[in-house]
Structure formats: structure tokens, C-alpha cells
Amino acid sequence: MAPPSAVSPDHATNGDTQPSNIAPHEPGISESKAKVQMPRFPGPPKFADKHAERDYLKGRLAAAFRIFGKYGFDEGVAGHITMRDPVQPDTFWVNPFGVAFSLIKKSDLIQVDHAGNIIDGGEVRLLNAAAFMIHGAVHKARPDVLCAAHSHSIYGRSFCSLGRTLDMITQDSCSFYNDHVLYESFNGIVLAEKEGNDIAACLGDKKAALLQNHGLLTVGSTIEAAVFWFISLEKCCQAQLTADAAAGGRGHETVKIHDDDAAFTYKTIGTPQAGWFSAKPLFDVIDKECGADYLL
């Protein structure tokens, strides 16, 4: 027999006896209870001065590299995170080629225009051609994107060898429900403009792409969101690889989350605001661990 809450509303409903469709994963819950909201997320600071905004964002970008270094998302010289410049929006800031993520400071970052010219930045003015081809195309195609992140993380690149998108098997994976794509091509290191444009076109209006035989790419309207989506997507890849192996070893399949429940969950944890807020602890910790070093 089904539990009472599945077939009849809770009695303490303040007169609201109609079961709700707002929370499909809570059958029979009352309308009034279903409308209880999470606290409103705070947001990133606002700036009247674009130069002050640039200075702040460069500090956040440097912190993002320290976070990537801490999580082991660096391998040799591969990987890059870019930030659209608020003063000159047709340019972006990126890590100099060959500088370790864990050592990057705000003053090390280099500014690049959409022709691939380095127009400002630190002493090491080397540009990763693949970074320019991929990120330049994404920033050009997506005016809403402030930040794009890509690296060759171990679980991401492992999952990308399978030629498939994520299954909705955990609450966290629902952050990417109908919001990630598979780029089904690999033509070596991205050194051609066409390849970068093809990746940007495949990404479309989504926040993440699985680059087949390559790795993960995430974007966001804030640096924090792009960083959090990358870390979360990496962990979702790890979770699915582990779960698929465990289920397959027993001759079973993983249990998938229903589309309605995945869509409902996405509205809470998959929004740009949720991405920014979810990254706040990561940035707070890296600031505490690094002190002011990354802001130099």
C-alpha cells in the first residue's frame, strides 16, 4: 500500500488541501508547502567603474587557476581559463602559456584580442594557440559568456572517450539536464579556426560541452559559475564511470532520474546564480590558503 502522503495531502495545510504538481518528487505535498523557497542567492558585486571591475575580475581569474591547480586539473602546459574584459569586451584575459596554475598571479595574466594578438599583461607573453582557437570562438559566439574553462582532467577526459552525454543518475548531474552537449569530433590539438568555431557552434547556448577524446569545456556568466560547473561536471563524470562499472559488473544498469524530477532539480541547482553561489566556498578557501599572493 502506498504511504498516506502519496495519496492524500498533509493535514497541516492551512486550508490548502489540493496536492501540488510543483514538486513532482514529493507526491501529495500541499501547494503551500511546495512553495517554500530556498533562501535567495546573493550575487557578484556590481561596479560603476569598468576599470575597477577589470581589476577585481582579474583577481578572481587568478584565484580560479589556483583552484584548478589545487584540484590537479593541470597537466604539463595544457588547460586554460579565459575572462572577457569588461573595458574592451572584444578581448579576453588568459593564463600565459607554460606558467603553472598553482603559481599564477593577477599580474601574470595576458590580454588577447580576437585576432590572437597579445595587447597587455605580464612578463611571460606566450599564448597557447589552442586556448585562443577554442576560447576566442566561444567568446565571439556567446556575448553572455564572461568566462570559459577547459582542461584535461582525468575523469572528464576518460568519460569523453565514451562518446556520450551524462545520464541523470545523481542530484548533481541534474545541474546539466538539457544543458550540456557532446562534441563528436577529434582532429588533434585545436590549432585551426574552423575547429574552434565548430566547438562554439556545438556548444550553442549550453553551459558545458564534452569534447570527444579530449576533455571538458564549461562556460558561465561569472568566473565562479564556470569554475564550479567544471568541477561539478568532472565529479559527475567520475560518479557515472564508477556507477556504470559497479552496475555493469552485476549485470544491471544504473537507476535514472525521471525527466520531470531532473527538470525540477535543475531549476534550483543548475542556474547561473546557483553556480556562482556554489563556487563561493572554493574561492573563500583558496583566498585563505594563498593569502594575498595570487592578487599581486
N, C-alpha and C positions, 0 to 999 in steps of 0.2 A: 504494500500500500504506500502511496506517495505521502510524504510528510505534510502536515496541515498547511505549512507555509506555501506549498506548491500548488494548492488547490483553493485556498481561501486567504483573504488578506489578514494582516496582523490586526488585532482588535484595537490597539492603541494608535488610531489613525486620525484623531481629531475630527472625526466625522467623515473622513475620506476613506470610503470602503471599496473603491474601484482599484483592482490590481493594475500595476503600471507596465507599460511597454518600454519605458525609458531605460530600465536596467534589465535587459533580457537575461542576464546571467543570474538574476535574483527573482525567480518566478514568484508571483503572488505578492511582492513587496508593494506597499501602498504608494500612491502618487506623491504624497507629502514626503515620505522618507526617501523616495527615489530622487527627489530634487535637492537633497542635501549635497552641497558642493564642497570640493576641495578648497582650501584657502586660495585666494587669488595670488598667482605667482608675482613676485617683484620682477623688475626688468632691468636691462642695462642702463647705465647713466646716459643722460641727454646732454648734448653740447651745443652752445650757440656759436662757438668758435671752432671752425673746422680744423685749424692747426692744433688746437688743444685736443680735439678728438683724435687726430692722427697720432699724436704723441701717446695718448692713452692706449689706443689700439695696437700700436707697435709693442708696447709693454705686454699686452695680453697675447700677442702673437709669439713673443719671446717665451712667455710662460707656457704657451701651447707646445712649443718644441721641447721644453724641459719635461713636460708631462709625457710626450711621446718617447723621449729618451728614458724616462723612468719606467715606462711600460715595455721597453725593449722593442719599440717599433722602428728602430734604426738598424740597418744592415749595410755596412760599408758606407757608400755615399748615396744610397737610394732613399727616396722619400722626400716629400715636400708639402708644406702648408703655405697657402697664399692668402693675402688680405687685400681687398680693394681699397685704394687710397681715397679717403673722403675729400681731400683737397683737389686731387686730379683723378676723378673716377675712371678714366680710361687707362690708368696704370695700376699696378699692384706691387705689394711688398712680399718678398720670399726669402727663404734661407739661402745664404751663399753656398755654392757647391763645395763640398768637402769639409765643411765645419760640422763637428759633432753636435747632434741635437742637444745633448746634455750640457754643452758649453755656450750655447747661443745666447747673446745679449741683444738688447734692443738696438744698440749701436751697430751690430753686425749685419742687420737686415739690409737687403738691397732692393731698390725700387726699379721696376721694369715697365717699359711701355708696351703697347700691343704690337710693336714691330720687333720686340725682343731686345731693345736697347736698354742697357743699364744706365739710368739717369741720375741716381743718387744712392747713397748707402755707405756701408762700412769699408774697411780696408781690403777685404777679400771680395773682389768683384768678379766672381765666376758664377755663371748661370748654368744650371742644369737644363739642357735643351729639352728633355722630356717634360720637365716641370713647366717650361714655357708653352710647349705644344698642347699639353693637356689643360693646364690651368688658364692659359690665355684664351683658349677656345671656350671654356666654361664661363669665365667672367664676361666674355663678349656676348655669349648667347643668353646669359642669365643675369640681367641687371639687378635682380632681387638678391643675388648671392654676394655676401660680403666676404665669405671665407670658403676655401676648398681644401680638403686634406686627402693625402694619398700616401701610403707606404706599403711595404711588402711584409706585413705582419704574418706570423706563421699560420694561424688558423684561418685568416682571411684568404691567403693565397692557396692554402690547402683546399678550402671549400670551393674556391673559384676554379679549381681543376675539375669539378664535377659537372659544370655546365648547367646549373640550375639555380633558381632563386630560393630564398628561405621558405621553409614550411612554418606555419604559425603553430608552434608547439609549446611556447612559453609566453608568459605575460610580456616579457621584454621584447620578444620578437614582434609583438603587435605594434611596436613603435614604427615598424617598417611595413605595416599592412598596406598593400597597394601603393607603397611609397618607395620602392626600390626596383631596379631593373637589372637584367643580365646583358652585358655587352659581349656578344657571341663572336668574338674575333680576337686573334692574337697574331700580330705581324712583327714581333720582335720589339725592341725598345722603341718607344714612340718618338721618332725623330722627324716625322712628316706632318705637315699642316693638316692634310686630309684625315689622318688618323685621329688627331686631336678634335677636329670638327665632328668626326663620326661618333666619338665618345660623348661629346657635348650633346649631339642630336639624340643619341640613345638615352642619355640621362633625362632629357626633356625637362619636365617640371618636378621631377622626383628629388629626394634628398640623398639618395645613395645609389651607387652602381657597383655591381660585382663584375670586375674586368676579368674575363675568362683567361685562365692560365697566367694571371698577373697579380691581382690584389684588389683591395677595396678603395673606393672613392666616395667621400661624403662631402656635402655642402651645407651651408647654413646662412641665415641672415645675420648671425653673430658668430664670432670666433668660437665662443663657448659651445654653441649648438653643434657646429661642425665637428669639434673635437669630441664632444660627448657621443654624437651619432657614430663616429668612427670606433670609439672604444666599445660602445654597446653592440655595434654590428660585429666587431671582432669576437666578442663574447657569445653572441648569438650563433656565429659560425662554429665556435668551439662547442657550444651546447648541442647543436644539431649533429655535428660529427660524432660526439660522444653518444648521444641518444640513438642515432641511427645504427651505430656499431653495436650497442647493447641490445637494441630491439632485433636487429638482423641476426645476431648470434643466437637468439631464441626462436628464430623463425617468425617474428612478429613485426609489426610496424608501429611507429610512434602514434600517439593519440593527437589528432589535430584539433585546434580550436575552431569552433564554428565561425563562419564569416560574420554573423551579426555580433557575436561577442568580441571578435577581433576588431571590428569597426568601432564598437563602443569603447573598447580599451584604448584604441588609437587616439580617440578624441581627448583623452586625459594625458597620456604619456608620449604621444607622437607629435605634439605641436611644437612650433618654434620656441614658444615660451617655456614649455616643459624641457626642451633641450638645453636652453640657456640655464635654467634653474638647476637642472640635474648636474650640470658641469661645475656649479659654484663650489662644492666641496673639493673638487680636484684642484681648482685654481687656488683656493684658500690654503690647501695643504702644501702645494708647490711653493707658494709665497713664503710660508713658514719655513720650509726646508731650505730654500735657496737664499732667504733674506733678500737684500736689495740687489744682489749680484746680477740677476737677469735684466734689471732695469737700467743698467749702466749703458 
